Amino acid sequence: MKNILLPLLLFVLFSCKSTGDKTDCEVLHVDLVERPVPMEELFSKISVIPLETNDSSFLVRPVKVIIKDNRYYIVDEGVPAVFSFDEEGH
């Protein structure tokens, strides 16, 4: 029994090893200092579309814009409505 116990104990001790802090993941370092970022770094194209403004399409507090099928759907928190505009703002 002693002949089997010693090799078994040595096997268990030497087979257990630490993997350390090795990872296969890429580590990204992020600079958390706040600084102004130019719009050109964030967007490749910027265009301004003047929206039609009349009594039935006056925005109060727009909270979400959805673009689908060349139309802009704007959800307004101040008015219980969803506004729809085409690419020209009508």
N, CA, C and O atoms as a GROMACS GRO file, in nm:
protein
  360
    1MET      N    1   0.083  -0.120   0.000
    1MET     CA    2   0.000   0.000   0.000
    1MET      C    3   0.087   0.125   0.000
    1MET      O    4   0.055   0.223  -0.068
    2LYS      N    5   0.200   0.123   0.078
    2LYS     CA    6   0.290   0.238   0.082
    2LYS      C    7   0.352   0.262  -0.055
    2LYS      O    8   0.381   0.375  -0.092
    3ASN      N    9   0.374   0.153  -0.130
    3ASN     CA   10   0.436   0.166  -0.261
    3ASN      C   11   0.344   0.240  -0.359
    3ASN      O   12   0.392   0.309  -0.449
    4ILE      N   13   0.216   0.227  -0.344
    4ILE     CA   14   0.120   0.294  -0.432
    4ILE      C   15   0.090   0.435  -0.384
    4ILE      O   16   0.069   0.524  -0.466
    5LEU      N   17   0.087   0.456  -0.255
    5LEU     CA   18   0.050   0.586  -0.198
    5LEU      C   19   0.153   0.694  -0.231
    5LEU      O   20   0.113   0.805  -0.265
    6LEU      N   21   0.280   0.666  -0.220
    6LEU     CA   22   0.384   0.766  -0.246
    6LEU      C   23   0.382   0.812  -0.392
    6LEU      O   24   0.382   0.933  -0.415
    7PRO      N   25   0.381   0.723  -0.493
    7PRO     CA   26   0.374   0.773  -0.631
    7PRO      C   27   0.244   0.848  -0.660
    7PRO      O   28   0.243   0.945  -0.736
    8LEU      N   29   0.134   0.804  -0.600
    8LEU     CA   30   0.007   0.872  -0.620
    8LEU      C   31   0.011   1.013  -0.562
    8LEU      O   32  -0.038   1.107  -0.624
    9LEU      N   33   0.069   1.027  -0.442
    9LEU     CA   34   0.081   1.158  -0.378
    9LEU      C   35   0.171   1.249  -0.461
    9LEU      O   36   0.139   1.367  -0.480
   10LEU      N   37   0.283   1.198  -0.511
   10LEU     CA   38   0.373   1.278  -0.594
   10LEU      C   39   0.304   1.319  -0.725
   10LEU      O   40   0.321   1.432  -0.771
   11PHE      N   41   0.228   1.229  -0.782
   11PHE     CA   42   0.156   1.259  -0.905
   11PHE      C   43   0.056   1.373  -0.884
   11PHE      O   44   0.046   1.464  -0.966
   12VAL      N   45  -0.017   1.368  -0.774
   12VAL     CA   46  -0.116   1.472  -0.743
   12VAL      C   47  -0.048   1.605  -0.719
   12VAL      O   48  -0.095   1.708  -0.767
   13LEU      N   49   0.062   1.606  -0.646
   13LEU     CA   50   0.131   1.732  -0.615
   13LEU      C   51   0.189   1.797  -0.740
   13LEU      O   52   0.179   1.919  -0.756
   14PHE      N   53   0.249   1.717  -0.828
   14PHE     CA   54   0.312   1.775  -0.946
   14PHE      C   55   0.214   1.801  -1.061
   14PHE      O   56   0.244   1.880  -1.151
   15SER      N   57   0.100   1.738  -1.059
   15SER     CA   58   0.003   1.763  -1.165
   15SER      C   59  -0.079   1.888  -1.141
   15SER      O   60  -0.135   1.944  -1.235
   16CYS      N   61  -0.087   1.934  -1.018
   16CYS     CA   62  -0.160   2.057  -0.986
   16CYS      C   63  -0.064   2.174  -1.003
   16CYS      O   64   0.035   2.185  -0.932
   17LYS      N   65  -0.095   2.260  -1.097
   17LYS     CA   66  -0.011   2.378  -1.115
   17LYS      C   67  -0.101   2.498  -1.142
   17LYS      O   68  -0.213   2.484  -1.192
   18SER      N   69  -0.052   2.613  -1.110
   18SER     CA   70  -0.127   2.736  -1.130
   18SER      C   71  -0.111   2.782  -1.273
   18SER      O   72  -0.002   2.775  -1.331
   19THR      N   73  -0.220   2.830  -1.330
   19THR     CA   74  -0.213   2.884  -1.466
   19THR      C   75  -0.173   3.030  -1.465
   19THR      O   76  -0.146   3.088  -1.570
   20GLY      N   77  -0.167   3.091  -1.348
   20GLY     CA   78  -0.128   3.230  -1.338
   20GLY      C   79  -0.236   3.322  -1.391
   20GLY      O   80  -0.354   3.287  -1.393
   21ASP      N   81  -0.194   3.439  -1.432
   21ASP     CA   82  -0.288   3.538  -1.484
   21ASP      C   83  -0.285   3.543  -1.636
   21ASP      O   84  -0.309   3.648  -1.695
   22LYS      N   85  -0.258   3.433  -1.699
   22LYS     CA   86  -0.253   3.430  -1.845
   22LYS      C   87  -0.395   3.432  -1.901
   22LYS      O   88  -0.482   3.356  -1.858
   23THR      N   89  -0.415   3.520  -1.997
   23THR     CA   90  -0.544   3.524  -2.067
   23THR      C   91  -0.517   3.534  -2.216
   23THR      O   92  -0.413   3.584  -2.258
   24ASP      N   93  -0.610   3.488  -2.293
   24ASP     CA   94  -0.600   3.499  -2.437
   24ASP      C   95  -0.674   3.622  -2.489
   24ASP      O   96  -0.686   3.641  -2.610
   25CYS      N   97  -0.723   3.704  -2.398
   25CYS     CA   98  -0.801   3.822  -2.436
   25CYS      C   99  -0.708   3.941  -2.456
   25CYS      O  100  -0.605   3.955  -2.390
   26GLU      N  101  -0.747   4.026  -2.549
   26GLU     CA  102  -0.674   4.149  -2.572
   26GLU      C  103  -0.718   4.251  -2.467
   26GLU      O  104  -0.837   4.270  -2.444
   27VAL      N  105  -0.622   4.316  -2.406
   27VAL     CA  106  -0.651   4.414  -2.302
   27VAL      C  107  -0.650   4.553  -2.365
   27VAL      O  108  -0.553   4.592  -2.430
   28LEU      N  109  -0.758   4.626  -2.346
   28LEU     CA  110  -0.769   4.762  -2.398
   28LEU      C  111  -0.757   4.860  -2.283
   28LEU      O  112  -0.825   4.847  -2.181
   29HIS      N  113  -0.671   4.957  -2.300
   29HIS     CA  114  -0.656   5.061  -2.199
   29HIS      C  115  -0.735   5.183  -2.245
   29HIS      O  116  -0.714   5.233  -2.356
   30VAL      N  117  -0.825   5.230  -2.160
   30VAL     CA  118  -0.912   5.341  -2.195
   30VAL      C  119  -0.874   5.461  -2.111
   30VAL      O  120  -0.866   5.452  -1.988
   31ASP      N  121  -0.851   5.574  -2.177
   31ASP     CA  122  -0.821   5.698  -2.108
   31ASP      C  123  -0.953   5.756  -2.056
   31ASP      O  124  -1.039   5.795  -2.136
   32LEU      N  125  -0.968   5.763  -1.926
   32LEU     CA  126  -1.094   5.808  -1.867
   32LEU      C  127  -1.098   5.958  -1.839
   32LEU      O  128  -1.192   6.008  -1.777
   33VAL      N  129  -0.997   6.029  -1.884
   33VAL     CA  130  -0.996   6.174  -1.866
   33VAL      C  131  -1.094   6.234  -1.966
   33VAL      O  132  -1.087   6.207  -2.086
   34GLU      N  133  -1.184   6.317  -1.916
   34GLU     CA  134  -1.283   6.379  -2.004
   34GLU      C  135  -1.216   6.485  -2.090
   34GLU      O  136  -1.142   6.570  -2.040
   35ARG      N  137  -1.243   6.478  -2.218
   35ARG     CA  138  -1.191   6.577  -2.311
   35ARG      C  139  -1.292   6.595  -2.423
   35ARG      O  140  -1.365   6.501  -2.456
   36PRO      N  141  -1.297   6.712  -2.482
   36PRO     CA  142  -1.391   6.732  -2.592
   36PRO      C  143  -1.349   6.647  -2.713
   36PRO      O  144  -1.231   6.640  -2.746
   37VAL      N  145  -1.447   6.585  -2.776
   37VAL     CA  146  -1.421   6.502  -2.894
   37VAL      C  147  -1.482   6.573  -3.014
   37VAL      O  148  -1.601   6.603  -3.015
   38PRO      N  149  -1.401   6.600  -3.117
   38PRO     CA  150  -1.457   6.665  -3.236
   38PRO      C  151  -1.562   6.577  -3.304
   38PRO      O  152  -1.550   6.454  -3.305
   39MET      N  153  -1.664   6.639  -3.359
   39MET     CA  154  -1.773   6.566  -3.425
   39MET      C  155  -1.720   6.479  -3.538
   39MET      O  156  -1.775   6.373  -3.566
   40GLU      N  157  -1.611   6.523  -3.605
   40GLU     CA  158  -1.556   6.448  -3.718
   40GLU      C  159  -1.503   6.312  -3.674
   40GLU      O  160  -1.499   6.219  -3.755
   41GLU      N  161  -1.461   6.299  -3.547
   41GLU     CA  162  -1.413   6.170  -3.497
   41GLU      C  163  -1.529   6.073  -3.471
   41GLU      O  164  -1.510   5.952  -3.477
   42LEU      N  165  -1.647   6.125  -3.444
   42LEU     CA  166  -1.760   6.041  -3.410
   42LEU      C  167  -1.845   6.003  -3.532
   42LEU      O  168  -1.898   5.892  -3.538
   43PHE      N  169  -1.857   6.094  -3.627
   43PHE     CA  170  -1.948   6.074  -3.740
   43PHE      C  171  -1.873   6.091  -3.871
   43PHE      O  172  -1.786   6.178  -3.883
   44SER      N  173  -1.906   6.009  -3.970
   44SER     CA  174  -1.844   6.023  -4.101
   44SER      C  175  -1.918   6.125  -4.188
   44SER      O  176  -1.858   6.185  -4.277
   45LYS      N  177  -2.047   6.144  -4.162
   45LYS     CA  178  -2.126   6.239  -4.239
   45LYS      C  179  -2.227   6.306  -4.147
   45LYS      O  180  -2.294   6.240  -4.068
   46ILE      N  181  -2.237   6.436  -4.159
   46ILE     CA  182  -2.334   6.512  -4.079
   46ILE      C  183  -2.418   6.595  -4.176
   46ILE      O  184  -2.364   6.668  -4.259
   47SER      N  185  -2.550   6.583  -4.164
   47SER     CA  186  -2.638   6.666  -4.245
   47SER      C  187  -2.751   6.719  -4.157
   47SER      O  188  -2.799   6.652  -4.067
   48VAL      N  189  -2.790   6.841  -4.186
   48VAL     CA  190  -2.896   6.907  -4.110
   48VAL      C  191  -3.020   6.913  -4.198
   48VAL      O  192  -3.015   6.961  -4.311
   49ILE      N  193  -3.131   6.862  -4.146
   49ILE     CA  194  -3.258   6.863  -4.220
   49ILE      C  195  -3.356   6.950  -4.142
   49ILE      O  196  -3.401   6.911  -4.035
   50PRO      N  197  -3.390   7.068  -4.195
   50PRO     CA  198  -3.490   7.150  -4.125
   50PRO      C  199  -3.627   7.084  -4.133
   50PRO      O  200  -3.677   7.056  -4.242
   51LEU      N  201  -3.687   7.060  -4.019
   51LEU     CA  202  -3.817   6.994  -4.013
   51LEU      C  203  -3.930   7.094  -4.030
   51LEU      O  204  -3.919   7.210  -3.987
   52GLU      N  205  -4.036   7.049  -4.091
   52GLU     CA  206  -4.155   7.131  -4.108
   52GLU      C  207  -4.212   7.164  -3.970
   52GLU      O  208  -4.232   7.075  -3.887
   53THR      N  209  -4.238   7.290  -3.946
   53THR     CA  210  -4.295   7.330  -3.818
   53THR      C  211  -4.428   7.400  -3.842
   53THR      O  212  -4.435   7.504  -3.908
   54ASN      N  213  -4.531   7.342  -3.787
   54ASN     CA  214  -4.664   7.403  -3.788
   54ASN      C  215  -4.733   7.361  -3.659
   54ASN      O  216  -4.672   7.296  -3.574
   55ASP      N  217  -4.858   7.395  -3.644
   55ASP     CA  218  -4.928   7.363  -3.519
   55ASP      C  219  -4.940   7.213  -3.494
   55ASP      O  220  -4.948   7.170  -3.379
   56SER      N  221  -4.942   7.133  -3.601
   56SER     CA  222  -4.960   6.989  -3.582
   56SER      C  223  -4.828   6.912  -3.576
   56SER      O  224  -4.828   6.793  -3.546
   57SER      N  225  -4.716   6.979  -3.602
   57SER     CA  226  -4.588   6.908  -3.598
   57SER      C  227  -4.482   6.983  -3.518
   57SER      O  228  -4.365   6.986  -3.556
   58PHE      N  229  -4.522   7.044  -3.409
   58PHE     CA  230  -4.429   7.119  -3.326
   58PHE      C  231  -4.373   7.026  -3.219
   58PHE      O  232  -4.448   6.974  -3.137
   59LEU      N  233  -4.241   7.006  -3.218
   59LEU     CA  234  -4.177   6.917  -3.122
   59LEU      C  235  -4.152   6.989  -2.989
   59LEU      O  236  -4.111   7.105  -2.988
   60VAL      N  237  -4.178   6.920  -2.878
   60VAL     CA  238  -4.158   6.977  -2.746
   60VAL      C  239  -4.034   6.916  -2.681
   60VAL      O  240  -3.938   6.987  -2.650
   61ARG      N  241  -4.036   6.784  -2.660
   61ARG     CA  242  -3.923   6.713  -2.599
   61ARG      C  243  -3.896   6.583  -2.676
   61ARG      O  244  -3.937   6.476  -2.631
   62PRO      N  245  -3.828   6.591  -2.790
   62PRO     CA  246  -3.799   6.469  -2.865
   62PRO      C  247  -3.701   6.381  -2.788
   62PRO      O  248  -3.598   6.428  -2.741
   63VAL      N  249  -3.734   6.252  -2.776
   63VAL     CA  250  -3.649   6.161  -2.698
   63VAL      C  251  -3.592   6.048  -2.783
   63VAL      O  252  -3.496   5.983  -2.741
   64LYS      N  253  -3.649   6.022  -2.900
   64LYS     CA  254  -3.601   5.911  -2.981
   64LYS      C  255  -3.628   5.938  -3.128
   64LYS      O  256  -3.735   5.988  -3.164
   65VAL      N  257  -3.530   5.905  -3.212
   65VAL     CA  258  -3.545   5.919  -3.357
   65VAL      C  259  -3.521   5.782  -3.420
   65VAL      O  260  -3.419   5.718  -3.394
   66ILE      N  261  -3.616   5.737  -3.501
   66ILE     CA  262  -3.604   5.610  -3.571
   66ILE      C  263  -3.606   5.639  -3.720
   66ILE      O  264  -3.696   5.708  -3.769
   67ILE      N  265  -3.508   5.586  -3.792
   67ILE     CA  266  -3.500   5.606  -3.937
   67ILE      C  267  -3.535   5.474  -4.003
   67ILE      O  268  -3.469   5.372  -3.982
   68LYS      N  269  -3.642   5.477  -4.085
   68LYS     CA  270  -3.685   5.354  -4.153
   68LYS      C  271  -3.751   5.392  -4.285
   68LYS      O  272  -3.836   5.481  -4.290
   69ASP      N  273  -3.712   5.322  -4.391
   69ASP     CA  274  -3.770   5.343  -4.524
   69ASP      C  275  -3.767   5.490  -4.566
   69ASP      O  276  -3.868   5.544  -4.612
   70ASN      N  277  -3.652   5.554  -4.550
   70ASN     CA  278  -3.632   5.694  -4.588
   70ASN      C  279  -3.725   5.791  -4.516
   70ASN      O  280  -3.756   5.898  -4.568
   71ARG      N  281  -3.770   5.754  -4.399
   71ARG     CA  282  -3.855   5.842  -4.317
   71ARG      C  283  -3.795   5.851  -4.178
   71ARG      O  284  -3.729   5.759  -4.131
   72TYR      N  285  -3.819   5.962  -4.113
   72TYR     CA  286  -3.774   5.986  -3.976
   72TYR      C  287  -3.896   5.985  -3.885
   72TYR      O  288  -3.988   6.064  -3.903
   73TYR      N  289  -3.897   5.897  -3.788
   73TYR     CA  290  -4.004   5.889  -3.690
   73TYR      C  291  -3.948   5.942  -3.558
   73TYR      O  292  -3.848   5.890  -3.507
   74ILE      N  293  -4.012   6.044  -3.504
   74ILE     CA  294  -3.962   6.109  -3.384
   74ILE      C  295  -4.064   6.092  -3.272
   74ILE      O  296  -4.180   6.130  -3.286
   75VAL      N  297  -4.018   6.034  -3.163
   75VAL     CA  298  -4.102   6.016  -3.044
   75VAL      C  299  -4.079   6.138  -2.955
   75VAL      O  300  -3.965   6.170  -2.921
   76ASP      N  301  -4.187   6.203  -2.919
   76ASP     CA  302  -4.179   6.324  -2.836
   76ASP      C  303  -4.240   6.295  -2.700
   76ASP      O  304  -4.354   6.250  -2.691
   77GLU      N  305  -4.162   6.321  -2.595
   77GLU     CA  306  -4.209   6.297  -2.459
   77GLU      C  307  -4.308   6.403  -2.412
   77GLU      O  308  -4.393   6.375  -2.327
   78GLY      N  309  -4.300   6.523  -2.467
   78GLY     CA  310  -4.388   6.631  -2.425
   78GLY      C  311  -4.525   6.627  -2.489
   78GLY      O  312  -4.619   6.686  -2.437
   79VAL      N  313  -4.536   6.559  -2.601
   79VAL     CA  314  -4.663   6.547  -2.673
   79VAL      C  315  -4.688   6.398  -2.693
   79VAL      O  316  -4.599   6.327  -2.740
   80PRO      N  317  -4.806   6.348  -2.660
   80PRO     CA  318  -4.831   6.204  -2.677
   80PRO      C  319  -4.851   6.168  -2.824
   80PRO      O  320  -4.962   6.135  -2.868
   81ALA      N  321  -4.741   6.176  -2.901
   81ALA     CA  322  -4.751   6.149  -3.045
   81ALA      C  323  -4.616   6.104  -3.100
   81ALA      O  324  -4.512   6.125  -3.039
   82VAL      N  325  -4.622   6.042  -3.217
   82VAL     CA  326  -4.503   6.008  -3.294
   82VAL      C  327  -4.512   6.087  -3.424
   82VAL      O  328  -4.610   6.076  -3.498
   83PHE      N  329  -4.410   6.166  -3.452
   83PHE     CA  330  -4.408   6.250  -3.572
   83PHE      C  331  -4.332   6.178  -3.682
   83PHE      O  332  -4.235   6.108  -3.655
   84SER      N  333  -4.377   6.196  -3.805
   84SER     CA  334  -4.314   6.132  -3.920
   84SER      C  335  -4.274   6.239  -4.021
   84SER      O  336  -4.355   6.325  -4.057
   85PHE      N  337  -4.148   6.233  -4.067
   85PHE     CA  338  -4.097   6.329  -4.165
   85PHE      C  339  -4.024   6.252  -4.275
   85PHE      O  340  -3.968   6.146  -4.251
   86ASP      N  341  -4.026   6.308  -4.397
   86ASP     CA  342  -3.948   6.248  -4.505
   86ASP      C  343  -3.807   6.305  -4.503
   86ASP      O  344  -3.771   6.378  -4.411
   87GLU      N  345  -3.727   6.272  -4.606
   87GLU     CA  346  -3.587   6.316  -4.610
   87GLU      C  347  -3.571   6.466  -4.628
   87GLU      O  348  -3.463   6.520  -4.605
   88GLU      N  349  -3.678   6.534  -4.668
   88GLU     CA  350  -3.673   6.679  -4.685
   88GLU      C  351  -3.732   6.753  -4.567
   88GLU      O  352  -3.734   6.876  -4.566
   89GLY      N  353  -3.780   6.680  -4.467
   89GLY     CA  354  -3.834   6.744  -4.348
   89GLY      C  355  -3.983   6.768  -4.351
   89GLY      O  356  -4.036   6.836  -4.263
   90HIS      N  357  -4.054   6.716  -4.451
   90HIS     CA  358  -4.200   6.736  -4.462
   90HIS      C  359  -4.273   6.622  -4.397
   90HIS      O  360  -4.396   6.620  -4.396
   0.00000   0.00000   0.00000
